[in-house]
Amino acid sequence: MHVRSVDFLKSVYKLSQLPDADRPEVAFVGRSNVGKSSFINTLVGRKKMALVSKDPGRTQSINFYQVNDVIYFVDLPGYGYARVPVSVRKDWKGLIEGYLTERSTLKAVVVIFDIRRLPNEEDLLLLSWFESHHIPYIIVLSKADKLSSNKKREQISRIGQLLSVKTEDMIPFSSLTGEGKEATWERLDKFLYPAPLSA
């Protein structure tokens, strides 16, 4: 997709604040230090659309962005950050789960993992939760430029085994080199604009 325009729409702290479900949406989720904001910025070709913070856990709302005035990109709060107060994390859980299960226009969730780290039990539970709620997801492995080619292949294989996912179904990505940007858009387009069923 050629991104012509990207505009911040609003931050949502309560389900009642969600914008009208009038266009397809893609949500983005990841642990607080996986480079989610850099990934989103690279994907839309903007340097500072999504906030890149030095303080993990800073995003405490669901942030909506309009892409080409026809799609919503939805930036979800990072998870797994212990310093966030328990009360806040509980609020996030209700907000995020409510959004993910009730949003009729949500087409897919991009789940971002740091390619250098093996997924833990919390990550596995997240994917299991998506599957149990029949929510399609795409796995992106960020910071691919941090590893050599051999180490990258090794990590992709190990992560795939842990997640029970084929290596070709995961997208290595680098916000520095742009690796994986085109592959991500190709995958997203299939969810956003599925081919019509043949008669």
N, C-alpha and C positions, 0 to 999 in steps of 0.2 A: 504493500500500500504506500502511496505517496502521501506523506503528511504535509498538508498545506497550512493547517492552523491548529494550535493547541491553546486552550484557555482554561484557567482554573475556574471551576464553577462554585464549589462550596465545600466546607468541612461539616461533617455530620457527627453529632455526639449522641443523638437519639434516633430511633427508627422513624419517629414521626417527622424528622427533618429530611428524610430521603427525597430526592427529586422525583418527578414523575417518571415512571418506568415506560418511556416512550421511544427507546432506541436500544440496540444491543450493547452489552457491557462486558468488559473483561476486568477481572479483579486480580490483584497482585499481592502475594503474601510471602513472607520469609522471616527467618530469625532476624533479630535487630542489627546484626553486623554482616549481613551477606551482600550488601551493596545493592539493595532493592531500588533505592532512589536513583542511583547511577544507572542501573539497568533501564528503568523507565525513561530517564532523560535521553539515553542513547537510542532507545527504540523510537522515540519521536523526533530525534534530531535537535534537541534543545539542551542547553547546558544547565539551566537552573529552574526547570519546570517543577520537578519534585524536589523537596528540600533534602539536601545531603547534609546530615548532621554528624558531628563528632561525638555526640552523646547518644548512645544506643537507647532506644525506647522513647525517643522524644515525640514521635508521631503518636498522638493519643486520640485521633479521630479517623473516620473514614473520609478520605479526600477524593472528590470527584473532579475529573478533568474532561473537557469536551475535545475530542479529536475530530477535525474536519467537520465539526458541527453535526456529526451523524453517529458517533460512538462515544460511550463513556469509558474512560480508563479509571479504575477505582483502586486507590492505594489504601490497603488495609494496614492497621498497626502491626508492628513487628511483634513476634511472640518469643517466649523463652528468655525474657530478660529479668533476672531475679531482683534487680534494684527497684523495679516498678512496684509500688505498694500493692498488697494483695487486694485491697478494696477496688483499686483501679483496674487490676487485671480481671476481676469478676465482672466489672462493668463492661470491659472490652469483650469478654466472652459472650455476654448476652447480646451486645450490639453486633458483633461480627457473625455469630451463629444465626441471629435473626436475619441479618442481611443475606447471608449465603443461602439459607433455606427458604426464604420468602420472596426473593427477588426474581420475578418471572422473566426478566430480560437478561439475566446473567447467563452468558454463553459458555464461559470457561474461566478457570482460575489458573494463573501462572504461579507455580510454586518454585521459589528460588532457593537453591542450596549453594553453599560455598564448595567449590569442587575440591578444595584442599581438606575438607572435613567430612568424615563419614557421618551419615545420618544417625541420630540417636533415637531412643524410644519415643520421645515426644514427636519427632518428625514422622516416624512410622504411624503413630496414632493419628496424626493429622491426615495423612493420605488414606488411612483406613476410614476415617470419618467422612472424607469426601466420597469414597466409594459407597459407603453405607447410605449416603444421602443422594447418590446418583448425580454427583456434581463432577463434570468433566474437568480434568486438570492437565496442565503441561508442565513438565519438569525442566527447569533451566539450571545449569551448573555455572555459576558466576565465577569471575576472577580466573578464567582459563589461562590468561597470559602469565599467571604466577608460576605455572608448571612447565617443565620441558615436555616435548611431544610424547616421549615414552612414559613419563610419569602421568601425564594427562590421560593417556589411553588406559593405564593401569588403574587410575582412580575411577574413571568412568565405568570400567568393568566391575570394580569392587562395590561402587555405589549401586550399580544395576542389580548385582546379586543381593545386596541388602534390601533393596526396595522391591525385588522381584519384578524389575522393569527391564525391557530390552535396551541395550546400549543405544541403538539407533533411535529410540523413542525419547532420549534425553538430549538436550541442546547445550553444548558447551558455549559459554558466552564470555566476551570481554568488552567492558565499556571503554577500555584503552585502545584496542585494535579494531573493534567493531565485529569481531568474530561472533557468529551466531545471530546477528541482527536480522539478516534476510531469512534465515531458517525459522526464526521465531515468527516473523510476519507471515510466512507461508503457512505455518501451523495455525496461527490465529485466524487467518482468512477462511480456513476450512470450517471453523466454528462460527465465525461472524456471518459468513455468506455460504452456507452449505448448499451443495448442488441439489436441485429439485429431484424428488423421487421420480423415477421413470414410470410411465403408465403401465 
